[in-house]
Amino acid sequence: MISYRDIRKVRWDALIMFLAIYNGFYIPFDFAFKPEISQKLGFQMLTILIDIIFIVDLILGFFTSYIDNKGKECFDSN
C-alpha cells in the first residue's frame, strides 16, 4: 500500500490535477475549433499518453491508503 502522504504520491496527484486542468481547457477548445496542430501525430500521441496516465492513476487509487472514520490512516485493502 502507498501512503497518501508519501511525497511521490503528492507529486503524482499534482501532475494529475495539472493534466485534468489541461484537458478541461484543451478538449472543449479542440472540439470547437479543430486547430491544425491537434491533427499532428506528436500531439495525438500526447493525448493518448495523458489518457494512459489517467488509467494508471485509477489503478493506483486502489493501492493508496485512506483516512478511516476515526481519523487514522488505514492501509487495509479490504
N, CA, C and O atoms as CSV, one atom per row, in Angstrom:
chain,resi,resn,atom,element,x,y,z
A,1,MET,N,N,0.842,-1.185,0.000
A,1,MET,CA,C,0.000,0.000,0.000
A,1,MET,C,C,0.887,1.248,0.000
A,1,MET,O,O,1.979,1.260,0.568
A,2,ILE,N,N,0.395,2.265,-0.637
A,2,ILE,CA,C,1.100,3.542,-0.730
A,2,ILE,C,C,0.414,4.524,0.205
A,2,ILE,O,O,-0.809,4.665,0.180
A,3,SER,N,N,1.197,5.196,1.021
A,3,SER,CA,C,0.631,6.190,1.929
A,3,SER,C,C,0.165,7.404,1.128
A,3,SER,O,O,0.848,7.848,0.205
A,4,TYR,N,N,-0.974,7.921,1.481
A,4,TYR,CA,C,-1.472,9.103,0.778
A,4,TYR,C,C,-0.598,10.322,1.059
A,4,TYR,O,O,-0.692,11.326,0.353
A,5,ARG,N,N,0.260,10.243,2.093
A,5,ARG,CA,C,1.146,11.353,2.450
A,5,ARG,C,C,2.533,11.228,1.837
A,5,ARG,O,O,3.354,12.129,2.008
A,6,ASP,N,N,2.818,10.146,1.135
A,6,ASP,CA,C,4.125,9.951,0.500
A,6,ASP,C,C,4.370,11.081,-0.499
A,6,ASP,O,O,3.476,11.440,-1.265
A,7,ILE,N,N,5.578,11.639,-0.490
A,7,ILE,CA,C,5.882,12.792,-1.348
A,7,ILE,C,C,5.729,12.441,-2.829
A,7,ILE,O,O,5.321,13.282,-3.629
A,8,ARG,N,N,6.059,11.193,-3.193
A,8,ARG,CA,C,5.875,10.793,-4.598
A,8,ARG,C,C,4.403,10.762,-4.970
A,8,ARG,O,O,4.037,11.123,-6.089
A,9,LYS,N,N,3.554,10.332,-4.041
A,9,LYS,CA,C,2.105,10.311,-4.280
A,9,LYS,C,C,1.564,11.736,-4.384
A,9,LYS,O,O,0.692,12.014,-5.207
A,10,VAL,N,N,2.078,12.626,-3.560
A,10,VAL,CA,C,1.646,14.030,-3.612
A,10,VAL,C,C,2.041,14.654,-4.955
A,10,VAL,O,O,1.256,15.385,-5.559
A,11,ARG,N,N,3.247,14.364,-5.411
A,11,ARG,CA,C,3.682,14.885,-6.718
A,11,ARG,C,C,2.862,14.277,-7.856
A,11,ARG,O,O,2.507,14.967,-8.812
A,12,TRP,N,N,2.565,12.987,-7.747
A,12,TRP,CA,C,1.726,12.329,-8.750
A,12,TRP,C,C,0.350,12.996,-8.810
A,12,TRP,O,O,-0.174,13.264,-9.891
A,13,ASP,N,N,-0.229,13.262,-7.633
A,13,ASP,CA,C,-1.543,13.909,-7.586
A,13,ASP,C,C,-1.491,15.311,-8.187
A,13,ASP,O,O,-2.440,15.746,-8.838
A,14,ALA,N,N,-0.377,16.021,-7.966
A,14,ALA,CA,C,-0.227,17.356,-8.568
A,14,ALA,C,C,-0.176,17.246,-10.093
A,14,ALA,O,O,-0.769,18.065,-10.794
A,15,LEU,N,N,0.534,16.235,-10.607
A,15,LEU,CA,C,0.575,16.010,-12.056
A,15,LEU,C,C,-0.816,15.706,-12.594
A,15,LEU,O,O,-1.211,16.236,-13.632
A,16,ILE,N,N,-1.557,14.862,-11.897
A,16,ILE,CA,C,-2.906,14.504,-12.326
A,16,ILE,C,C,-3.801,15.746,-12.337
A,16,ILE,O,O,-4.590,15.933,-13.263
A,17,MET,N,N,-3.683,16.581,-11.324
A,17,MET,CA,C,-4.506,17.808,-11.299
A,17,MET,C,C,-4.134,18.735,-12.451
A,17,MET,O,O,-5.014,19.332,-13.071
A,18,PHE,N,N,-2.831,18.863,-12.748
A,18,PHE,CA,C,-2.399,19.697,-13.868
A,18,PHE,C,C,-2.963,19.161,-15.180
A,18,PHE,O,O,-3.474,19.925,-15.999
A,19,LEU,N,N,-2.868,17.838,-15.380
A,19,LEU,CA,C,-3.376,17.245,-16.618
A,19,LEU,C,C,-4.897,17.361,-16.720
A,19,LEU,O,O,-5.431,17.517,-17.819
A,20,ALA,N,N,-5.595,17.287,-15.595
A,20,ALA,CA,C,-7.050,17.448,-15.618
A,20,ALA,C,C,-7.426,18.883,-16.005
A,20,ALA,O,O,-8.369,19.095,-16.767
A,21,ILE,N,N,-6.696,19.854,-15.486
A,21,ILE,CA,C,-6.953,21.250,-15.857
A,21,ILE,C,C,-6.637,21.468,-17.337
A,21,ILE,O,O,-7.388,22.135,-18.048
A,22,TYR,N,N,-5.518,20.900,-17.791
A,22,TYR,CA,C,-5.150,20.991,-19.201
A,22,TYR,C,C,-6.259,20.417,-20.079
A,22,TYR,O,O,-6.674,21.043,-21.054
A,23,ASN,N,N,-6.738,19.219,-19.728
A,23,ASN,CA,C,-7.815,18.600,-20.502
A,23,ASN,C,C,-9.090,19.428,-20.440
A,23,ASN,O,O,-9.840,19.488,-21.414
A,24,GLY,N,N,-9.339,20.065,-19.302
A,24,GLY,CA,C,-10.531,20.894,-19.150
A,24,GLY,C,C,-10.559,22.066,-20.116
A,24,GLY,O,O,-11.628,22.518,-20.527
A,25,PHE,N,N,-9.373,22.560,-20.479
A,25,PHE,CA,C,-9.303,23.652,-21.450
A,25,PHE,C,C,-9.136,23.134,-22.880
A,25,PHE,O,O,-9.743,23.656,-23.815
A,26,TYR,N,N,-8.301,22.097,-23.036
A,26,TYR,CA,C,-7.970,21.640,-24.378
A,26,TYR,C,C,-9.134,20.945,-25.084
A,26,TYR,O,O,-9.386,21.216,-26.258
A,27,ILE,N,N,-9.829,20.075,-24.408
A,27,ILE,CA,C,-10.888,19.287,-25.057
A,27,ILE,C,C,-12.001,20.175,-25.626
A,27,ILE,O,O,-12.373,19.994,-26.785
A,28,PRO,N,N,-12.543,21.122,-24.862
A,28,PRO,CA,C,-13.564,21.992,-25.469
A,28,PRO,C,C,-13.007,22.858,-26.603
A,28,PRO,O,O,-13.687,23.094,-27.601
A,29,PHE,N,N,-11.750,23.335,-26.440
A,29,PHE,CA,C,-11.143,24.147,-27.489
A,29,PHE,C,C,-10.968,23.338,-28.766
A,29,PHE,O,O,-11.275,23.813,-29.860
A,30,ASP,N,N,-10.473,22.117,-28.621
A,30,ASP,CA,C,-10.275,21.248,-29.779
A,30,ASP,C,C,-11.606,20.888,-30.430
A,30,ASP,O,O,-11.710,20.854,-31.656
A,31,PHE,N,N,-12.611,20.623,-29.624
A,31,PHE,CA,C,-13.922,20.258,-30.157
A,31,PHE,C,C,-14.548,21.426,-30.929
A,31,PHE,O,O,-15.192,21.222,-31.959
A,32,ALA,N,N,-14.355,22.643,-30.426
A,32,ALA,CA,C,-14.991,23.810,-31.047
A,32,ALA,C,C,-14.246,24.312,-32.283
A,32,ALA,O,O,-14.875,24.692,-33.270
A,33,PHE,N,N,-12.911,24.316,-32.240
A,33,PHE,CA,C,-12.155,24.993,-33.293
A,33,PHE,C,C,-11.334,24.069,-34.197
A,33,PHE,O,O,-10.916,24.494,-35.274
A,34,LYS,N,N,-11.095,22.837,-33.796
A,34,LYS,CA,C,-10.311,21.872,-34.580
A,34,LYS,C,C,-9.018,22.486,-35.137
A,34,LYS,O,O,-8.848,22.552,-36.355
A,35,PRO,N,N,-8.104,22.937,-34.262
A,35,PRO,CA,C,-6.858,23.527,-34.778
A,35,PRO,C,C,-6.006,22.484,-35.503
A,35,PRO,O,O,-6.076,21.294,-35.197
A,36,GLU,N,N,-5.208,22.940,-36.458
A,36,GLU,CA,C,-4.399,22.026,-37.263
A,36,GLU,C,C,-3.355,21.300,-36.422
A,36,GLU,O,O,-3.014,20.154,-36.716
A,37,ILE,N,N,-2.849,21.946,-35.391
A,37,ILE,CA,C,-1.803,21.330,-34.575
A,37,ILE,C,C,-2.313,20.071,-33.873
A,37,ILE,O,O,-1.536,19.156,-33.603
A,38,SER,N,N,-3.596,20.020,-33.580
A,38,SER,CA,C,-4.128,18.843,-32.890
A,38,SER,C,C,-4.227,17.626,-33.813
A,38,SER,O,O,-4.463,16.513,-33.342
A,39,GLN,N,N,-4.050,17.824,-35.109
A,39,GLN,CA,C,-4.104,16.724,-36.061
A,39,GLN,C,C,-2.736,16.077,-36.279
A,39,GLN,O,O,-2.640,15.030,-36.920
A,40,LYS,N,N,-1.679,16.694,-35.747
A,40,LYS,CA,C,-0.333,16.152,-35.933
A,40,LYS,C,C,-0.123,14.927,-35.050
A,40,LYS,O,O,-0.713,14.823,-33.975
A,41,LEU,N,N,0.711,14.008,-35.502
A,41,LEU,CA,C,0.931,12.740,-34.828
A,41,LEU,C,C,1.478,12.930,-33.405
A,41,LEU,O,O,1.035,12.253,-32.477
A,42,GLY,N,N,2.422,13.833,-33.235
A,42,GLY,CA,C,3.005,14.067,-31.918
A,42,GLY,C,C,1.973,14.549,-30.913
A,42,GLY,O,O,1.994,14.141,-29.752
A,43,PHE,N,N,1.095,15.390,-31.343
A,43,PHE,CA,C,0.052,15.909,-30.456
A,43,PHE,C,C,-0.964,14.830,-30.117
A,43,PHE,O,O,-1.452,14.766,-28.989
A,44,GLN,N,N,-1.285,13.986,-31.083
A,44,GLN,CA,C,-2.204,12.877,-30.820
A,44,GLN,C,C,-1.576,11.861,-29.870
A,44,GLN,O,O,-2.273,11.287,-29.034
A,45,MET,N,N,-0.271,11.634,-29.989
A,45,MET,CA,C,0.429,10.735,-29.071
A,45,MET,C,C,0.425,11.308,-27.651
A,45,MET,O,O,0.308,10.559,-26.681
A,46,LEU,N,N,0.553,12.627,-27.526
A,46,LEU,CA,C,0.490,13.278,-26.216
A,46,LEU,C,C,-0.880,13.060,-25.584
A,46,LEU,O,O,-0.978,12.787,-24.388
A,47,THR,N,N,-1.913,13.177,-26.366
A,47,THR,CA,C,-3.270,12.957,-25.870
A,47,THR,C,C,-3.455,11.514,-25.400
A,47,THR,O,O,-4.072,11.276,-24.362
A,48,ILE,N,N,-2.934,10.569,-26.143
A,48,ILE,CA,C,-3.021,9.155,-25.752
A,48,ILE,C,C,-2.221,8.907,-24.478
A,48,ILE,O,O,-2.669,8.170,-23.599
A,49,LEU,N,N,-1.041,9.516,-24.370
A,49,LEU,CA,C,-0.219,9.368,-23.168
A,49,LEU,C,C,-0.947,9.904,-21.937
A,49,LEU,O,O,-0.903,9.285,-20.873
A,50,ILE,N,N,-1.606,11.034,-22.071
A,50,ILE,CA,C,-2.372,11.605,-20.958
A,50,ILE,C,C,-3.496,10.657,-20.550
A,50,ILE,O,O,-3.748,10.476,-19.359
A,51,ASP,N,N,-4.166,10.057,-21.515
A,51,ASP,CA,C,-5.222,9.087,-21.199
A,51,ASP,C,C,-4.662,7.873,-20.464
A,51,ASP,O,O,-5.291,7.364,-19.537
A,52,ILE,N,N,-3.486,7.409,-20.872
A,52,ILE,CA,C,-2.855,6.273,-20.196
A,52,ILE,C,C,-2.480,6.644,-18.766
A,52,ILE,O,O,-2.628,5.828,-17.857
A,53,ILE,N,N,-2.000,7.856,-18.560
A,53,ILE,CA,C,-1.661,8.322,-17.211
A,53,ILE,C,C,-2.907,8.339,-16.334
A,53,ILE,O,O,-2.830,7.970,-15.163
A,54,PHE,N,N,-4.033,8.749,-16.859
A,54,PHE,CA,C,-5.278,8.744,-16.089
A,54,PHE,C,C,-5.701,7.314,-15.733
A,54,PHE,O,O,-6.212,7.081,-14.637
A,55,ILE,N,N,-5.499,6.371,-16.628
A,55,ILE,CA,C,-5.828,4.971,-16.341
A,55,ILE,C,C,-4.918,4.424,-15.237
A,55,ILE,O,O,-5.379,3.719,-14.339
A,56,VAL,N,N,-3.628,4.753,-15.311
A,56,VAL,CA,C,-2.692,4.331,-14.265
A,56,VAL,C,C,-3.092,4.935,-12.922
A,56,VAL,O,O,-3.011,4.265,-11.893
A,57,ASP,N,N,-3.521,6.188,-12.924
A,57,ASP,CA,C,-3.959,6.831,-11.680
A,57,ASP,C,C,-5.193,6.142,-11.100
A,57,ASP,O,O,-5.316,6.005,-9.883
A,58,LEU,N,N,-6.089,5.718,-11.953
A,58,LEU,CA,C,-7.273,4.996,-11.497
A,58,LEU,C,C,-6.875,3.703,-10.790
A,58,LEU,O,O,-7.398,3.386,-9.722
A,59,ILE,N,N,-5.954,2.963,-11.387
A,59,ILE,CA,C,-5.482,1.715,-10.787
A,59,ILE,C,C,-4.704,1.993,-9.498
A,59,ILE,O,O,-4.856,1.272,-8.511
A,60,LEU,N,N,-3.879,3.029,-9.508
A,60,LEU,CA,C,-3.088,3.392,-8.331
A,60,LEU,C,C,-3.971,3.741,-7.142
A,60,LEU,O,O,-3.579,3.527,-5.995
A,61,GLY,N,N,-5.146,4.270,-7.403
A,61,GLY,CA,C,-6.075,4.623,-6.333
A,61,GLY,C,C,-6.487,3.439,-5.488
A,61,GLY,O,O,-6.821,3.604,-4.315
A,62,PHE,N,N,-6.472,2.242,-6.064
A,62,PHE,CA,C,-6.827,1.036,-5.319
A,62,PHE,C,C,-5.729,0.610,-4.347
A,62,PHE,O,O,-5.980,-0.191,-3.446
A,63,PHE,N,N,-4.525,1.133,-4.519
A,63,PHE,CA,C,-3.391,0.754,-3.683
A,63,PHE,C,C,-2.896,1.903,-2.821
A,63,PHE,O,O,-1.737,1.913,-2.405
A,64,THR,N,N,-3.755,2.863,-2.550
A,64,THR,CA,C,-3.404,4.032,-1.749
A,64,THR,C,C,-4.159,3.991,-0.432
A,64,THR,O,O,-5.335,3.630,-0.383
A,65,SER,N,N,-3.461,4.370,0.641
A,65,SER,CA,C,-4.104,4.390,1.961
A,65,SER,C,C,-5.165,5.490,2.011
A,65,SER,O,O,-5.230,6.355,1.137
A,66,TYR,N,N,-5.991,5.434,3.051
A,66,TYR,CA,C,-7.047,6.429,3.217
A,66,TYR,C,C,-7.264,6.683,4.708
A,66,TYR,O,O,-6.733,5.968,5.558
A,67,ILE,N,N,-8.047,7.708,5.006
A,67,ILE,CA,C,-8.365,8.050,6.385
A,67,ILE,C,C,-9.697,7.402,6.742
A,67,ILE,O,O,-10.692,7.590,6.043
A,68,ASP,N,N,-9.713,6.631,7.845
A,68,ASP,CA,C,-10.959,5.978,8.243
A,68,ASP,C,C,-11.827,6.923,9.076
A,68,ASP,O,O,-11.477,8.090,9.256
A,69,ASN,N,N,-12.943,6.429,9.578
A,69,ASN,CA,C,-13.888,7.254,10.337
A,69,ASN,C,C,-13.299,7.804,11.623
A,69,ASN,O,O,-13.758,8.832,12.120
A,70,LYS,N,N,-12.294,7.143,12.169
A,70,LYS,CA,C,-11.670,7.569,13.418
A,70,LYS,C,C,-10.529,8.558,13.188
A,70,LYS,O,O,-9.924,9.035,14.148
A,71,GLY,N,N,-10.235,8.864,11.950
A,71,GLY,CA,C,-9.194,9.822,11.622
A,71,GLY,C,C,-7.810,9.218,11.510
A,71,GLY,O,O,-6.822,9.950,11.467
A,72,LYS,N,N,-7.718,7.909,11.461
A,72,LYS,CA,C,-6.421,7.232,11.352
A,72,LYS,C,C,-6.204,6.770,9.914
A,72,LYS,O,O,-7.149,6.447,9.194
A,73,GLU,N,N,-4.939,6.749,9.522
A,73,GLU,CA,C,-4.592,6.280,8.186
A,73,GLU,C,C,-4.766,4.762,8.138
A,73,GLU,O,O,-4.246,4.039,8.988
A,74,CYS,N,N,-5.491,4.300,7.150
A,74,CYS,CA,C,-5.792,2.872,7.027
A,74,CYS,C,C,-5.088,2.296,5.807
A,74,CYS,O,O,-5.235,2.798,4.693
A,75,PHE,N,N,-4.314,1.225,6.039
A,75,PHE,CA,C,-3.590,0.561,4.956
A,75,PHE,C,C,-4.273,-0.730,4.532
A,75,PHE,O,O,-3.734,-1.477,3.716
A,76,ASP,N,N,-5.446,-0.997,5.073
A,76,ASP,CA,C,-6.169,-2.234,4.775
A,76,ASP,C,C,-6.779,-2.135,3.371
A,76,ASP,O,O,-7.460,-1.162,3.047
A,77,SER,N,N,-6.529,-3.141,2.557
A,77,SER,CA,C,-7.050,-3.116,1.191
A,77,SER,C,C,-8.493,-3.590,1.107
A,77,SER,O,O,-9.099,-3.520,0.038
A,78,ASN,N,N,-9.050,-4.066,2.200
A,78,ASN,CA,C,-10.429,-4.524,2.203
A,78,ASN,C,C,-11.311,-3.328,2.416
A,78,ASN,O,O,-12.534,-3.462,2.457
